[in-house]
Amino acid sequence: MLKYIELKEKIKEMLEVYNPDDQIPTNSELAHKYSVSDITVRKAVLELEKEGLIYGIHRRGKYKADIGKEYKEIVFLIDEVHVERTPGLDVNPGLLEAFQKDLTTSDYNLNLTLNSQDPEKEAFHIRKLLDRNIYGVIINMYPTRKNFGLYKRLCEKKSNVVFVDKFVPIANAHYVGTENYKGALLLMEEAKKEEYDKIIILSFSKDKILNSEEDRLRAFNEMLPTLKCKDVTYISDWDKGLETFQNLKGKKVCFLVTAGVVFNKIYDLYKEYIDNIGFCYVFSFDIPLPNIKKNMSFVWYKQNAKEIAHKAIELISKNPKKKKFIEIPGEIVKENYK
């Protein structure tokens, strides 16, 4: 008998002493208890999930399933870049936590799927979703143009698909997210209050379908003439910003950013130069706090994660035939480090 099959049977016996919805030991605890490898445990646990004997809740653990109860699996597809950690901060914790809290008392299981920046790996994840019997899909990422057809197939095959905070023009999908254009206008109203030596507009690479980001950029560009600076640089290819950042020492620089994670990535690439800027003013969607708190001012448009999660789950529950486009107002938040 294969090791993971043998372990599966042992865990089944262990489950007999647990009540439905009781949390079971972690994978590492099971590996220690039965003296097996982590890989063997993962295979056994996956089999038990397929058989409906246990279920998982992201970041919480595995639980014994109630055999007479129907659990509906929702897959949360998110770009790896949105859950990377900076010291002391999870870049996008609010949305995931909001979904977890909203689903706590429901019959849904939320399973997180991390999608890579690599289009080949992205295609692999989408094809896996096409073959799985799942109740709903929540997508919090910008698809690459190369795989746009796969996303269309996913939305045609699975009626319960909701894009969250990343609007993508697919007829068979719902959208729930932040007010992109209005939020960007509010950021620009804040940006008008200072004078700058340089303005840098940061965005994602153009290999992705970026309708939400395009709304934000449109608002930035419309109000750009109202800012008291004519020296403006656009950066979407993150690896090609060296020349720009080498010449910023001692200057007052305004960063207009379409997503906080973009500023985090730029900071990782050009930390030694950004640290030498006289003062940084960062205007962004989502909090972009890297591990620096000196000579920086952050103004960010904070999403109403609780309401977004609630509306998205409501759409999955009701699954209206007419696809919905719902924008949720956010709020301006300010952090200053001088």
C-alpha positions as CSV (number, residue, x, y, z in Angstrom):
1,M,0.0,0.0,0.0
2,L,1.3,3.5,-0.8
3,K,2.4,5.5,2.2
4,Y,-0.1,8.3,1.7
5,I,-3.0,5.9,1.3
6,E,-1.9,4.1,4.5
7,L,-1.7,7.5,6.3
8,K,-5.1,8.5,5.0
9,E,-6.6,5.5,6.6
10,K,-4.9,6.3,9.9
11,I,-6.2,9.9,9.8
12,K,-9.7,8.6,9.1
13,E,-9.5,6.6,12.4
14,M,-8.2,9.7,14.2
15,L,-11.2,11.7,12.9
16,E,-13.6,9.4,14.7
17,V,-12.9,11.1,18.0
18,Y,-13.5,14.6,16.5
19,N,-16.8,16.4,16.2
20,P,-17.9,18.0,13.0
21,D,-16.2,21.4,12.4
22,D,-13.5,20.6,15.0
23,Q,-10.0,21.7,13.9
24,I,-7.6,18.8,13.3
25,P,-3.8,18.8,13.7
26,T,-1.7,20.7,11.2
27,N,0.3,19.0,8.5
28,S,3.5,19.3,10.4
29,E,1.9,17.9,13.6
30,L,0.5,14.9,11.5
31,A,4.0,14.4,10.0
32,H,5.5,14.2,13.5
33,K,2.7,12.1,14.9
34,Y,2.9,9.4,12.2
35,S,6.7,9.8,11.4
36,V,6.1,10.5,7.7
37,S,7.3,13.2,5.3
38,D,5.4,16.5,4.7
39,I,4.8,15.4,1.1
40,T,3.1,12.2,2.3
41,V,0.9,14.2,4.6
42,R,-0.1,16.7,1.9
43,K,-1.1,13.8,-0.4
44,A,-3.2,12.1,2.3
45,V,-4.9,15.4,3.3
46,L,-5.7,16.2,-0.3
47,E,-7.4,12.8,-0.7
48,L,-9.4,13.3,2.5
49,E,-10.5,16.7,1.2
50,K,-11.6,15.1,-2.1
51,E,-13.6,12.6,-0.2
52,G,-15.3,15.3,1.7
53,L,-14.1,14.2,5.1
54,I,-12.2,17.4,5.9
55,Y,-12.2,20.9,4.7
56,G,-9.8,23.8,4.9
57,I,-10.0,27.5,5.7
58,H,-7.2,29.7,4.5
59,R,-4.7,30.7,7.2
60,R,-6.7,28.8,9.8
61,G,-6.3,25.1,9.2
62,K,-8.2,22.0,8.4
63,Y,-11.4,20.9,10.0
64,K,-13.5,17.7,10.2
65,A,-16.4,18.0,7.8
66,D,-20.0,17.4,8.7
67,I,-20.9,14.5,6.4
68,G,-24.6,15.5,6.2
69,K,-23.7,19.1,5.4
70,E,-23.0,20.5,1.9
71,Y,-19.8,22.6,1.8
72,K,-19.5,24.8,-1.3
73,E,-16.0,25.5,-2.4
74,I,-15.0,29.0,-3.5
75,V,-11.6,29.5,-5.0
76,F,-9.9,32.9,-4.5
77,L,-7.4,33.4,-7.3
78,I,-4.9,36.1,-6.4
79,D,-1.6,37.3,-7.9
80,E,1.4,36.2,-5.8
81,V,2.6,39.8,-5.8
82,H,-0.4,40.9,-3.8
83,V,0.4,38.6,-0.8
84,E,4.1,39.0,-0.6
85,R,5.2,40.3,2.8
86,T,7.2,43.3,3.6
87,P,8.6,43.5,7.2
88,G,5.6,43.6,9.5
89,L,3.0,44.1,6.7
90,D,0.9,41.9,4.5
91,V,0.4,44.1,1.4
92,N,-3.2,43.2,0.8
93,P,-4.5,41.7,4.1
94,G,-7.8,43.5,4.3
95,L,-9.6,41.8,1.3
96,L,-8.6,38.2,2.3
97,E,-9.5,38.8,5.9
98,A,-12.8,40.3,5.0
99,F,-13.7,37.3,2.9
100,Q,-12.7,34.9,5.6
101,K,-14.8,36.7,8.2
102,D,-17.8,36.9,5.9
103,L,-17.6,33.2,5.2
104,T,-17.0,32.1,8.8
105,T,-20.7,31.3,9.6
106,S,-21.6,30.1,6.1
107,D,-21.5,26.7,4.3
108,Y,-18.7,28.0,2.0
109,N,-15.0,27.0,2.0
110,L,-12.5,29.6,0.8
111,N,-9.4,28.1,-0.8
112,L,-6.6,30.4,-1.9
113,T,-4.8,29.9,-5.2
114,L,-1.7,31.9,-5.7
115,N,-1.0,32.8,-9.3
116,S,2.4,33.5,-10.7
117,Q,3.6,36.4,-12.8
118,D,4.7,33.8,-15.3
119,P,2.0,33.4,-18.1
120,E,2.7,29.7,-18.4
121,K,2.0,29.1,-14.7
122,E,-1.0,31.4,-14.9
123,A,-2.4,29.2,-17.7
124,F,-1.8,26.1,-15.6
125,H,-3.9,27.5,-12.7
126,I,-6.8,28.5,-14.9
127,R,-6.9,25.1,-16.7
128,K,-7.0,23.4,-13.3
129,L,-10.0,25.6,-12.3
130,L,-11.7,24.6,-15.6
131,D,-11.6,21.0,-14.6
132,R,-12.7,21.3,-11.0
133,N,-16.2,21.1,-9.6
134,I,-16.3,24.3,-7.7
135,Y,-19.2,26.6,-6.6
136,G,-17.6,29.9,-7.4
137,V,-14.4,31.8,-8.3
138,I,-13.2,35.1,-7.0
139,I,-10.4,36.7,-9.0
140,N,-8.3,39.4,-7.5
141,M,-5.6,39.9,-10.2
142,Y,-5.0,41.4,-13.7
143,P,-5.0,38.6,-16.3
144,T,-2.2,38.6,-18.9
145,R,-3.2,39.3,-22.4
146,K,-1.8,36.0,-23.5
147,N,-4.2,34.0,-21.3
148,F,-7.3,36.3,-21.8
149,G,-9.0,33.5,-23.8
150,L,-8.6,31.1,-20.9
151,Y,-10.3,33.5,-18.6
152,K,-13.2,33.9,-21.0
153,R,-13.6,30.1,-21.1
154,L,-13.6,30.0,-17.3
155,C,-16.3,32.6,-17.2
156,E,-18.4,30.7,-19.8
157,K,-18.0,27.4,-18.0
158,K,-18.4,28.6,-14.4
159,S,-21.4,30.9,-14.0
160,N,-20.3,32.1,-10.6
161,V,-17.2,34.2,-11.4
162,V,-16.6,37.6,-9.7
163,F,-13.6,39.8,-10.4
164,V,-12.8,41.7,-7.2
165,D,-11.1,45.2,-7.5
166,K,-9.6,44.2,-10.9
167,F,-12.2,44.9,-13.6
168,V,-11.8,42.8,-16.7
169,P,-14.2,43.2,-19.7
170,I,-15.7,39.7,-19.8
171,A,-19.4,39.5,-20.5
172,N,-20.0,36.5,-18.2
173,A,-18.4,37.8,-15.1
174,H,-19.5,40.0,-12.2
175,Y,-17.3,42.8,-10.8
176,V,-17.2,44.3,-7.3
177,G,-14.5,46.7,-6.4
178,T,-13.2,50.2,-5.4
179,E,-14.3,53.3,-7.2
180,N,-11.3,53.6,-9.5
181,Y,-11.8,56.9,-11.3
182,K,-13.3,58.8,-8.4
183,G,-10.7,57.4,-6.0
184,A,-7.9,58.6,-8.3
185,L,-9.5,62.1,-8.5
186,L,-9.6,62.3,-4.7
187,L,-5.9,61.3,-4.6
188,M,-5.1,64.1,-7.1
189,E,-6.9,66.6,-5.0
190,E,-4.6,65.8,-2.2
191,A,-1.5,65.9,-4.5
192,K,-2.4,69.5,-5.5
193,K,-1.6,70.7,-2.0
194,E,2.2,70.4,-2.4
195,E,4.9,71.5,-4.9
196,Y,7.3,69.1,-6.4
197,D,10.6,68.9,-8.3
198,K,9.6,65.7,-10.1
199,I,6.5,63.6,-10.7
200,I,6.7,59.9,-11.3
201,I,3.6,57.9,-12.4
202,L,4.0,54.2,-11.6
203,S,1.8,51.4,-13.0
204,F,1.7,47.7,-13.9
205,S,3.2,46.2,-17.1
206,K,1.1,46.6,-20.2
207,D,1.1,42.8,-20.8
208,K,-1.9,42.6,-18.5
209,I,-5.6,43.5,-19.0
210,L,-5.7,46.6,-17.0
211,N,-9.2,48.3,-17.2
212,S,-9.3,49.2,-13.5
213,E,-5.8,50.7,-13.7
214,E,-6.6,52.5,-16.9
215,D,-9.4,54.4,-15.1
216,R,-7.0,55.4,-12.4
217,L,-4.4,56.6,-14.9
218,R,-7.1,58.5,-16.8
219,A,-7.9,60.5,-13.7
220,F,-4.2,61.1,-12.9
221,N,-3.6,62.4,-16.5
222,E,-6.7,64.6,-16.5
223,M,-5.7,66.4,-13.3
224,L,-1.9,66.4,-14.0
225,P,-1.9,70.0,-15.4
226,T,-3.2,71.2,-12.0
227,L,0.0,70.0,-10.3
228,K,2.8,72.6,-10.0
229,C,5.4,70.5,-11.8
230,K,6.1,69.8,-15.5
231,D,8.8,67.2,-15.1
232,V,6.8,64.0,-15.4
233,T,8.0,60.4,-16.0
234,Y,5.9,57.3,-16.6
235,I,7.2,53.9,-15.5
236,S,5.4,50.7,-16.2
237,D,8.5,48.6,-17.1
238,W,9.9,48.4,-13.6
239,D,13.4,47.2,-14.7
240,K,14.0,50.3,-16.8
241,G,13.8,53.0,-14.2
242,L,17.4,53.2,-13.2
243,E,18.3,56.4,-15.1
244,T,15.3,58.2,-13.5
245,F,16.0,57.2,-10.0
246,Q,19.7,58.0,-10.2
247,N,18.9,61.7,-10.6
248,L,16.5,62.3,-7.6
249,K,19.0,62.9,-4.8
250,G,17.7,65.7,-2.5
251,K,14.6,66.4,-4.6
252,K,10.9,66.6,-3.6
253,V,9.3,63.8,-5.6
254,C,5.6,63.0,-6.1
255,F,4.8,59.4,-6.9
256,L,1.3,58.7,-8.4
257,V,0.8,55.0,-8.1
258,T,-2.0,52.8,-9.4
259,A,-1.5,50.1,-6.7
260,G,0.5,50.0,-3.5
261,V,2.2,46.8,-4.5
262,V,3.7,48.6,-7.5
263,F,5.5,51.1,-5.2
264,N,6.7,48.2,-3.0
265,K,8.3,46.6,-6.1
266,I,9.9,49.8,-7.2
267,Y,11.3,50.4,-3.7
268,D,12.8,46.9,-3.7
269,L,14.5,47.6,-7.0
270,Y,15.7,51.1,-6.3
271,K,16.0,51.3,-2.5
272,E,19.4,53.0,-2.4
273,Y,18.2,55.8,-4.7
274,I,14.8,56.3,-3.1
275,D,16.4,56.5,0.3
276,N,18.4,59.5,-0.9
277,I,15.4,61.5,-2.2
278,G,14.8,64.7,-0.2
279,F,11.2,64.0,0.4
280,C,8.7,61.4,-1.1
281,Y,5.0,62.1,-1.5
282,V,3.3,58.9,-2.4
283,F,-0.4,58.9,-3.6
284,S,-1.6,55.4,-4.1
285,F,-4.4,52.9,-4.2
286,D,-4.0,50.4,-1.3
287,I,-1.4,50.9,1.3
288,P,2.2,50.9,-0.1
289,L,4.2,51.0,3.2
290,P,7.6,49.5,2.6
291,N,10.1,49.3,5.5
292,I,10.9,53.0,5.5
293,K,9.4,55.7,7.7
294,K,11.7,58.7,7.0
295,N,11.0,61.7,4.8
296,M,7.9,60.2,3.3
297,S,4.2,61.1,3.1
298,F,1.7,58.4,2.1
299,V,-1.8,59.3,1.0
300,W,-3.8,56.2,-0.1
301,Y,-7.3,55.4,-1.2
302,K,-8.3,52.6,1.1
303,Q,-10.8,50.0,-0.2
304,N,-13.8,49.1,1.8
305,A,-12.8,45.5,2.0
306,K,-15.7,44.4,4.2
307,E,-18.3,45.7,1.9
308,I,-16.5,44.4,-1.2
309,A,-16.3,40.9,0.3
310,H,-19.9,41.0,1.4
311,K,-21.2,42.1,-2.1
312,A,-19.0,39.5,-3.9
313,I,-20.3,36.7,-1.7
314,E,-23.8,37.9,-2.1
315,L,-23.4,37.7,-5.9
316,I,-22.0,34.2,-5.7
317,S,-24.9,33.1,-3.4
318,K,-27.6,34.6,-5.6
319,N,-25.9,34.2,-9.0
320,P,-28.1,36.6,-10.9
321,K,-28.4,36.0,-14.6
322,K,-27.7,39.6,-15.4
323,K,-24.0,40.3,-14.6
324,K,-23.4,43.0,-12.1
325,F,-20.9,45.9,-12.0
326,I,-20.7,47.3,-8.5
327,E,-18.3,50.0,-7.3
328,I,-17.8,50.6,-3.6
329,P,-16.6,54.0,-2.3
330,G,-13.3,54.0,-0.3
331,E,-11.7,56.6,1.9
332,I,-8.6,58.7,1.9
333,V,-6.0,57.8,4.6
334,K,-2.8,59.7,5.4
335,E,0.5,58.6,7.0
336,N,3.4,61.1,7.4
337,Y,6.9,60.3,8.4
338,K,9.2,63.3,8.7
